[in-house]
Amino acid sequence: MKVFKTYLSALARANRLGPDTEWLFYPAMLQDSPAKWWDDFAFRHALHEGIDICFYRTGPKRPVKFIQALKVPALADGTVLNVCDDFLGRTLVLEHQGFQDSPERIIFTYSHLAPAPGLEPGSRVERGEILARVFDTRLKRSKLPPHLHISCIELPRSIPLDQLNWKLFPRRDKVSLINPVFI
């Protein structure tokens, strides 16, 4: 939880929102929620696999939602493992340093973005470096407002990265992160 709070502070700094930024979350924006926080507020086709960041306020002001130009900084130093399409923009998949003492490989996804030019698999990033901007969801005629989705994945170190299935978002049915041939 401390890592996430630190990241929210970095997000506020990167966008000059001020030190008194308060991040606001509907329960449906959180991990494992079955509900949607947009449009008809009905149920998702699967439990939410991350955290959506969209609303904030600074001081006593009314809540504000992200604009598509919002800058997305890196959580920590790391390496880009993949850049792939998602249903609202692009997703960056990174392995960050600082988690090497974990028995699992810790991978983070930053989704619904317009990545910075030149960011590709193998690129090294530094903590706080601007990775992308939040994608303009109007371009996809989506009912979802622009937002940042972050997921954290624990992966056994015994699975080689070249054995991962990077087609994470092409279909709405079940898609395994691991290539079936390797299971």
N, C-alpha and C positions, 0 to 999 in steps of 0.2 A: 504494500500500500504506500510505503514511503517513496518508492520509485515513481509511482503514478502521481503523487502530489508534487514531487520535484518536477516531473514532466509538465504538469499543468502550469507551474510557475514559469518554466522555460517557454511554453506556448504563449503565455501572457507577455513575457519579455520580448519575444521575437516579433510580436505584433503591436508592441507599445501600448498595451491595454492598461498598464499601471499595476502597481503592487497590491492594490486592494481589489483585484479581480476575484469575483466569486463565481465559480463554475456551477451550473445548474443542470441536474439530471432528472429526467422522468425515470421511474423504475424500469420502464420498457427499454431504456437506453443501456441498461447494464447486462453483464454476462448472464446467460441462461434464461433470459426473459422470454416467455412465449408470446408476448404482446408487441404490437407496433406502437410507436410514439408519433406517428404521422398519419395523415389522410383519415382513414376511417377508424383508426385505433383498434382494429380487429386483431387477429392472431397471425403470427408469422407461420411460414411453412415448416420451420425448424426453430429450435431454441437459438437465441442470439449468441453468437460465438465471439463476443468481444465487448467493447465499450464504444458507444457513439458520443462524440463531443460536439456540441452545437450551440448551446445557450450559455450566456454569462451575463454578469452585470458588474459595473464598477461603481462603488459607492451606493447611494440611495436610489440610483436610476432604475428605470424599468428594465426587465430582461431584454437582451439583444441576442439575435442569432447570427451565426457566421455569415460572412460574405464569401464569395468564391475566391477572392484574392488573399484570404487568410494564409499566412506562411506556416509551414509545418516543419519544425526543427527535428533533428535527430535526438533520440533519447540518450544515446551514448555513442562512443566511438564504435565503429563496426564495419562490416562488409555487406554490400548489396549482394544478395543471393539471386534475386529475380525481380523483374519488372513485368507485370502481366496486366491484361485487361480485366476489369471487373464490370459489373452491370451499371456503374455510375461514372466510371473514369478509369483510373489505373491503380494498381496495388504495388507497393514496394515491399519486398520481403528482405529483412535484414537479420544478420546475426550480430548482436552487439557484444562488445567486450565487457568484462566485469561479471560474467556469469560462468566463467570457466570452472569454478569450484563445484558447480552443480553436476550431479551424475548424468543429467540430461543435457542435450544441446537446447539452448533457449533461443527461439526464433520469434521475431516480432513482425507483424504485418501492419502497414499503414495503408488504408484503403480510401478510395473515392477521391483520388488526387489527380493533379496535372503535374507530373514530376519535373524537376529541374533538368534543363538540357544537359546531355552528356552522362546522366546517371544510368548506369547499366550494370549487369552482373559483373562482379569483381571490383567495382568501384569501392574505394575506402571513403568512409565518412567520419567526421569528427562530431563529438557531442555539441549540440546547438546549431550545427550547420543546417541551412535551409535545404530540405530535401525536395520540397514541392509546395504547391499551393492547393488549397481545397478546390475540387472540381466544381464547375458551374453546372449544377444538376438540371438547369433549364434546357441545356443543350440536348439532354436525353429525354426531355419532356416528362421528367420524373415528378412525382408528388412529394418526394423527399427533399427537404431543404439541404443546401450545402452543409456537409458535416465531415468530420474526421472519424473513421472507424479504426480502432486499434485492437489487435488480437495478439495474444502471447501463446506460443505453441511450445510444448515440451516434446522433444524428439530424442529417442535413444541414440546415443553417440555411435552405436554399432551400425546404424543405417547411413550409408554413404549419401552425401547430398546429391550426387548425380543419379540416384535411384528415386528421387522424389518426383511426383507428378505435379508439374507446375500449372496444369490446367485447372485452377482452383474454382473458376467462376463460369464455365461455359454452359452448364445445365443446372436446372433447379433440382434434379434428383440427386441421390447420394453420390458424392465424388470423394474418393479416397485420396488422402495426401500422399500415400505411398503407392507406387506402381504395383498393380496386381501381380506382376511377374516376380516381384521381390518378396511378397508376403509369404 
